[in-house]
Amino acid sequence: MIKGAYAYLRMNGNGKEAVKFYENALEAEVLSVQTYGEMPQNPEFPLPDEAKDRVIHAQLKVGHTFMMLSDTFPGQPYQTGSQVDVAIIFNDVEQSKEVFGKLEDGGEVIMPIQETPWSPSYGQIKDKFGVTWQISTEIE
């Protein structure tokens, strides 16, 4: 079952500043902030120093809903005005994979659906209309 659809903001290295800004401006409750440097290291893909303090995933509670954000990885393209995605949260891994597969029809996979430290099933896809979706699963 789909738990909700939320705005997912992409920042360009100023994610921590954005979290504090939205915490103040929107009276948001900061639920979590993880940086690239806090992730398990992969010796095949060493993490550049400029990435270590960037936000890989943050979640804020704004009123009765949520907003998420992350920084781009150094060197990834960033274009002002196109930094908002739609994040859909599921409570079932199989359903998240099914919806991901449906959105893939005519679209482009950005990040294949896989297990991450914050989700047993997470992936990113741009659909045939150019909308970027972040599919995630939360199991309680």
trRosetta pair geometry for C-beta under 8 A, 3 or more apart (Angstrom, degrees):
i j d omega theta_ij theta_ji phi_ij phi_ji
1 90 7.0 148 77 -154 35 71
1 91 5.6 -4 58 39 83 108
1 92 6.5 89 12 -4 54 115
1 95 7.1 77 -20 68 24 173
2 5 7.2 0 173 -46 126 84
2 88 6.0 -48 -141 -175 110 106
2 89 7.2 106 -166 77 64 52
2 90 5.9 -50 -104 -99 50 69
2 95 7.8 -128 -56 136 65 133
3 89 4.3 -52 61 103 112 101
3 90 6.4 166 -1 -117 91 13
3 91 5.5 101 -54 -39 111 95
3 138 6.6 -36 10 48 162 112
4 65 7.1 180 -175 -142 144 88
4 66 7.0 105 104 31 145 108
4 88 7.5 -169 98 -145 39 53
4 89 5.4 10 54 44 76 108
5 86 5.7 -4 -174 -178 106 104
5 87 7.0 156 -158 81 52 48
5 88 5.0 -19 -102 -98 80 76
5 89 7.8 -165 -79 14 33 73
6 65 6.5 167 -110 168 97 101
6 66 4.9 -36 -116 84 150 87
6 67 6.1 -165 177 -100 111 36
6 68 6.0 85 113 1 129 96
6 86 7.5 142 70 -161 35 57
6 87 4.8 -26 65 64 88 101
6 88 7.9 166 19 -82 69 31
6 89 7.1 29 3 -15 113 108
7 67 5.2 -11 69 -129 98 88
7 68 7.5 180 96 36 53 65
7 84 5.9 -39 -158 -156 96 105
7 85 7.8 123 -168 70 48 49
7 86 7.2 -45 -105 -108 39 53
7 87 7.4 9 100 17 10 95
8 67 7.7 171 -89 -171 36 59
8 68 4.7 -15 -115 76 80 100
8 69 6.7 162 -168 -88 55 42
8 70 7.6 -1 179 9 98 93
8 84 7.0 130 69 -163 52 52
8 85 4.1 -32 70 68 110 96
8 86 6.8 153 15 -120 99 4
8 87 4.1 99 -47 -34 122 110
8 134 5.2 22 -1 20 172 138
9 18 7.0 -145 111 162 137 148
9 67 6.9 22 -6 172 108 104
9 68 7.3 180 23 95 69 48
9 69 4.0 -19 67 -106 93 103
9 70 7.9 162 87 24 58 49
9 83 6.0 38 -165 134 66 99
9 84 5.9 -22 -102 -102 62 68
9 85 7.9 -158 -67 24 18 75
10 69 7.1 -172 -75 -154 21 76
10 70 6.4 -19 -117 70 62 74
10 71 7.6 92 -169 -141 63 19
10 72 6.0 56 178 -57 107 86
10 78 7.2 -157 132 -128 115 94
10 83 4.0 -130 61 -158 89 86
10 84 7.4 -137 12 -62 84 26
10 85 6.8 72 -33 -13 105 103
11 14 5.2 -121 176 65 123 67
11 15 4.2 167 58 -76 142 70
11 18 5.1 -142 -85 -9 143 148
11 55 7.0 47 49 49 127 117
11 69 6.0 52 -17 171 106 117
11 70 7.0 -154 28 106 86 29
11 71 4.8 -49 79 -100 93 65
11 72 7.2 -141 88 -4 44 74
11 83 7.1 85 -70 -176 32 141
12 71 6.7 110 -125 -153 8 82
12 72 5.5 -1 -112 23 60 115
12 78 4.3 97 -98 180 119 167
12 83 7.8 -91 -37 -104 91 141
13 50 7.9 -31 -122 168 120 98
13 54 5.9 -67 -120 -105 54 110
13 71 5.5 90 -74 -154 27 128
13 72 7.3 -44 -37 52 68 83
13 74 7.5 60 -83 -86 111 78
14 17 4.4 -41 -180 43 90 122
14 18 5.9 101 119 -29 83 94
14 71 7.4 141 34 -105 33 110
15 18 5.4 -55 -146 35 33 113
15 19 6.5 39 155 -24 66 99
15 54 6.1 87 19 -166 126 67
15 55 3.2 -123 119 23 148 124
15 58 6.5 164 170 -6 112 133
15 69 6.0 175 -143 127 96 109
15 70 6.2 -17 -115 -167 145 25
15 71 4.0 -103 -28 -51 125 94
16 19 5.7 -45 -150 28 34 114
16 20 6.8 30 153 -13 62 103
16 33 7.1 82 -110 -172 77 143
16 53 7.4 -46 -21 159 138 92
16 55 6.0 164 -53 -47 66 112
17 20 6.0 -58 -154 39 32 108
17 21 6.2 35 149 -23 66 109
18 21 5.4 -53 -144 36 33 115
18 22 6.2 23 161 -11 68 107
18 69 6.0 -105 109 134 134 163
19 22 6.3 -62 -146 42 25 101
19 23 6.1 33 153 -27 63 109
19 30 6.0 63 178 -113 110 123
19 33 5.8 14 -116 -96 168 131
19 55 7.0 146 -35 -86 124 156
19 58 5.2 -102 -92 -177 122 161
19 60 6.9 177 -142 -63 78 123
19 69 7.0 -159 -73 61 79 127
20 23 5.4 -50 -144 32 30 118
20 24 6.5 22 158 -11 63 107
21 24 6.2 -67 -157 41 27 103
21 25 5.7 8 160 -6 69 118
22 25 5.7 -56 -121 50 33 102
22 26 5.0 -7 -173 19 72 118
22 28 5.1 8 135 13 88 143
22 60 6.0 123 113 86 125 179
22 62 7.5 -62 168 -83 110 121
22 67 6.9 -111 171 88 152 143
22 69 7.9 142 8 -9 153 144
23 26 7.4 -45 -100 54 7 82
23 27 7.7 19 172 -140 43 15
23 28 4.9 -95 -108 65 44 91
23 29 7.7 78 -133 -98 86 12
23 30 5.5 -25 -95 -45 122 105
23 60 6.8 -133 -80 -129 72 130
24 27 7.6 3 -174 -73 20 44
26 60 7.6 86 80 142 130 138
26 62 5.0 -26 150 -129 132 112
26 67 7.8 30 97 16 167 147
27 62 7.9 111 75 -137 64 68
28 60 4.1 17 167 174 134 122
28 61 6.3 154 -165 71 76 45
28 62 4.7 -35 -104 -85 98 79
28 67 7.0 -66 -125 41 143 117
29 60 6.6 150 73 -164 44 68
29 61 4.3 -9 56 54 102 104
30 33 6.4 -15 -179 -33 119 107
30 58 7.2 -43 -150 -172 94 106
30 59 7.9 118 -165 84 52 52
30 60 5.6 -35 -103 -106 51 84
31 59 4.4 -44 65 97 116 99
31 60 6.4 180 8 -102 87 24
31 61 5.7 88 -44 -24 114 94
31 66 7.7 -30 6 -131 143 110
32 57 7.2 1 112 116 111 91
32 58 6.4 -167 97 -142 62 47
32 59 5.0 31 44 36 92 98
32 118 7.7 154 114 -117 154 125
33 55 6.1 -66 -162 -125 90 111
33 57 7.8 178 -146 96 34 51
33 58 4.4 8 -108 -109 72 100
34 38 5.3 -121 -163 70 80 134
34 39 7.3 84 160 -60 115 82
34 55 7.1 99 74 -157 46 67
34 56 5.3 -51 104 58 94 98
34 57 4.9 11 48 56 109 86
34 58 7.2 -167 24 -71 61 57
34 117 7.2 177 -160 90 165 133
34 118 7.1 -150 9 -55 152 122
35 38 4.9 102 57 -1 75 100
35 39 7.8 -124 101 -15 51 83
35 52 6.6 45 145 160 123 48
35 53 5.7 -44 -152 -149 144 27
35 54 6.2 128 -152 73 87 36
35 55 5.9 -65 -100 -99 63 39
35 56 6.1 103 -172 -2 19 90
36 39 5.8 -46 -165 11 42 118
36 47 6.0 165 142 -148 111 130
36 51 4.6 -54 85 151 157 95
36 52 5.9 -116 82 -117 95 25
36 53 7.8 -21 41 27 91 16
36 54 5.3 24 -1 65 115 90
36 55 8.0 80 -22 120 76 3
36 56 4.9 124 -71 -55 61 111
36 71 7.9 -81 -27 65 111 113
36 73 7.3 107 -92 -112 147 85
37 47 6.7 159 -97 134 59 154
37 51 7.4 155 -53 111 78 70
37 52 3.3 56 -73 -166 118 79
37 53 6.3 10 -7 -62 133 41
38 56 7.7 -137 52 21 94 123
39 47 7.8 143 63 -79 105 145
39 56 6.3 45 -45 -6 125 168
39 117 6.6 -148 -123 -11 82 141
40 117 7.6 155 -2 -66 95 122
41 46 7.5 14 -169 -127 108 54
41 47 6.3 -101 -123 -5 91 114
42 45 4.7 20 91 45 116 90
42 46 7.9 -133 83 -68 65 31
43 46 7.0 9 -151 -70 38 78
47 51 5.3 -122 -175 76 90 122
47 52 6.0 102 136 -77 124 79
48 51 4.9 91 64 0 81 106
48 52 7.8 -130 97 -27 47 81
48 74 5.8 -79 71 52 138 141
49 52 5.9 -36 -158 -2 40 117
50 54 7.7 39 142 -29 62 115
50 74 4.9 73 99 -71 117 153
51 54 5.3 -60 -159 23 51 120
51 73 6.0 9 -121 -150 124 74
51 74 5.2 -112 -69 0 90 107
54 71 3.8 -110 -173 72 106 147
54 72 7.8 -72 -175 68 146 39
54 73 7.3 154 91 -110 155 43
54 74 7.5 -170 -26 -39 152 83
55 58 5.2 -23 -172 -28 135 112
55 69 6.7 35 111 110 142 86
55 70 5.3 -148 113 -139 89 51
55 71 4.8 116 49 -9 73 96
56 70 5.6 -1 179 -142 24 117
56 71 7.4 -51 -72 43 35 83
57 68 6.9 -23 -161 -169 77 111
57 70 5.4 -19 -83 -84 43 112
57 118 5.5 -108 109 -13 165 159
58 68 6.4 156 82 -157 56 61
58 69 5.1 -17 59 61 107 79
58 70 6.7 166 13 -77 80 56
59 66 6.0 -15 -169 -168 95 119
59 67 7.7 153 -155 81 50 42
59 68 5.1 -21 -100 -102 67 86
60 66 6.7 147 80 -158 48 66
60 67 5.0 -18 64 63 101 89
60 68 7.4 177 20 -84 72 36
60 69 7.7 12 0 6 110 101
61 65 7.6 162 -156 90 61 29
61 66 5.7 -41 -104 -100 55 73
62 65 5.8 -25 70 74 83 79
62 66 6.8 131 21 -122 80 18
62 67 5.2 33 -6 -6 128 112
68 87 5.5 17 37 0 133 163
68 134 7.8 -110 83 81 140 151
72 76 4.3 -140 179 71 109 119
72 77 7.7 -120 -156 76 150 29
72 78 5.0 -128 -8 -74 161 113
73 76 4.8 85 57 -18 77 120
78 83 7.2 24 -159 -87 86 111
79 82 4.7 24 83 34 105 117
79 83 7.5 -170 75 -49 55 82
80 83 6.9 -30 -129 -15 37 116
85 124 7.5 -46 -150 -139 157 106
85 131 8.0 117 -145 174 63 69
85 132 4.3 -68 -118 98 101 103
85 133 6.7 162 -179 -100 101 16
85 134 5.3 76 129 -16 138 103
86 131 6.5 2 13 172 117 112
86 132 7.4 154 24 89 69 56
86 133 5.5 -28 73 -111 91 68
86 134 7.2 -174 92 25 41 75
87 133 7.6 135 -100 -168 30 56
87 134 4.2 -25 -106 70 79 109
87 135 8.0 -175 -154 -71 58 20
87 136 6.3 1 -172 10 101 118
88 99 7.1 -89 98 126 147 153
88 133 6.5 -8 4 -167 107 105
88 134 7.3 166 22 81 61 56
88 135 5.8 -13 63 -112 97 62
88 136 7.2 164 83 31 49 71
89 136 5.4 -27 -108 79 67 96
89 137 7.3 133 -164 -109 61 23
89 138 5.6 2 -172 4 112 110
90 93 7.6 150 103 -76 125 22
90 95 5.3 -171 -159 89 140 106
90 96 4.1 -156 36 -69 149 95
90 99 7.3 176 -66 20 137 137
90 121 7.4 -37 63 81 122 123
90 135 7.2 12 -6 -173 115 85
90 136 7.1 176 23 92 77 43
90 137 4.8 -35 73 -104 94 76
90 138 7.5 157 76 25 43 64
91 137 6.9 124 -118 -159 14 80
91 138 6.3 -39 -101 75 65 70
91 139 6.3 113 -164 -101 66 55
91 140 7.2 -25 -141 1 112 91
92 95 4.1 60 86 14 113 111
92 96 6.7 175 89 -15 58 83
92 137 6.9 -109 69 -135 20 119
92 139 8.0 91 -85 -92 31 96
93 96 5.8 -58 -151 33 31 111
93 97 6.5 27 154 -16 66 106
93 120 5.5 -61 -92 106 120 114
93 121 4.3 145 -137 -29 81 143
93 137 5.2 37 -90 -134 59 175
93 139 7.4 -23 -41 -55 92 125
94 97 5.8 -56 -151 37 33 110
94 98 6.3 36 151 -23 66 106
95 98 5.4 -51 -146 34 36 116
95 99 6.4 32 157 -16 68 103
96 99 6.1 -55 -148 38 30 106
96 100 6.3 36 151 -22 63 108
96 113 6.9 161 128 -150 99 137
96 121 4.5 129 82 116 141 132
96 135 5.2 141 -170 164 94 110
96 136 7.1 -87 -139 104 141 9
96 137 4.6 -102 -28 -61 155 107
97 100 5.5 -52 -146 36 32 117
97 101 6.4 36 154 -21 64 104
97 113 5.7 167 -108 112 75 160
97 121 6.2 -87 -51 -161 86 135
98 101 5.8 -55 -154 34 29 113
98 102 6.7 27 150 -18 63 105
99 102 5.6 -53 -149 35 36 112
99 103 6.4 33 154 -16 67 105
99 135 6.3 171 91 -124 108 133
100 103 5.9 -59 -149 39 29 108
100 104 6.5 40 149 -32 63 104
100 113 4.8 34 175 -53 176 137
100 123 5.4 56 -132 66 141 134
100 125 6.2 142 -154 -15 78 142
100 135 4.8 -122 -77 34 99 169
101 104 5.5 -49 -152 22 33 120
101 105 7.8 51 150 -35 57 85
102 105 6.1 -31 -172 -2 41 113
103 107 5.8 -17 149 18 69 157
103 125 5.0 120 113 99 119 140
103 127 5.0 -83 -168 -90 88 101
103 133 5.6 -70 -166 41 162 150
103 135 7.6 -176 27 -51 146 128
104 107 5.3 -120 -145 58 29 104
104 109 6.2 4 -120 -63 106 93
104 125 5.9 -87 -82 -148 69 146
105 128 7.0 -49 106 -29 65 123
106 127 7.3 37 87 -179 89 66
106 128 3.4 3 119 -76 114 133
107 125 5.5 68 125 167 138 103
107 126 5.5 -176 -171 95 102 53
107 127 4.3 -68 -92 -131 133 32
107 128 5.0 -100 -68 -44 70 61
108 125 7.0 165 84 -161 43 68
108 126 4.8 -3 57 58 94 102
109 112 5.7 32 172 -80 135 62
109 123 7.2 -40 -152 177 96 120
109 124 7.7 110 -171 87 56 59
109 125 5.4 -36 -112 -108 52 88
110 123 7.9 142 63 171 77 74
110 124 4.0 -51 72 106 117 105
110 125 6.0 -164 11 -91 86 27
110 126 6.0 86 -43 -18 110 89
110 132 6.9 23 -20 -140 151 106
111 114 7.5 -96 155 21 92 106
111 122 7.7 -12 113 126 125 82
111 123 5.3 -164 98 -151 80 61
111 124 4.2 57 30 30 99 96
111 125 8.0 -110 46 -53 59 57
112 123 5.7 -62 150 -124 23 121
113 121 5.8 11 177 -172 107 80
113 122 6.7 173 -146 86 63 22
113 123 3.3 -73 -81 -29 61 137
113 135 6.3 -33 -104 81 110 124
114 121 7.5 169 87 -135 8 43
114 122 6.6 -41 65 61 56 70
114 123 6.5 101 7 -75 65 91
115 119 7.2 -157 -147 101 48 60
115 120 5.3 -22 -117 -152 91 46
115 121 6.9 -23 -84 -68 57 41
115 122 7.4 80 -139 20 17 88
116 119 5.1 29 51 48 98 80
116 122 4.5 -33 7 38 123 138
118 122 7.1 56 77 -55 86 151
118 136 7.4 -22 113 -153 100 129
119 122 3.9 104 76 -50 133 110
119 136 4.5 -107 -104 -158 158 90
119 137 5.3 120 -168 52 101 64
119 138 6.8 -67 -113 -70 87 58
120 137 5.4 -58 58 83 83 121
120 139 6.3 1 11 1 132 121
121 135 7.3 -50 132 127 89 98
121 136 7.1 145 90 -154 65 34
121 137 4.1 42 51 7 100 129
122 134 7.4 -3 -165 -180 89 86
122 135 6.7 168 -146 91 41 63
122 136 4.8 13 -108 -108 88 77
122 137 7.2 -127 -60 18 65 74
123 134 7.7 -178 93 -151 36 51
123 135 5.2 -3 58 55 80 105
124 132 6.5 3 -174 -174 99 99
124 133 7.0 168 -151 86 53 51
124 134 5.2 -18 -101 -102 83 70
124 135 7.5 -173 -82 18 32 75
125 132 7.3 168 89 -149 34 57
125 133 5.3 -14 63 58 83 97
125 135 7.1 16 12 -8 106 113
126 130 6.3 -12 -179 -146 107 33
126 131 6.9 161 -154 78 62 32
126 132 4.9 -31 -95 -92 78 71
126 133 7.6 163 -94 15 27 72
127 130 7.2 -46 72 21 68 19
127 131 5.1 -2 38 57 109 87
127 132 8.0 -164 5 -83 73 23
127 133 6.4 54 -31 -10 102 116
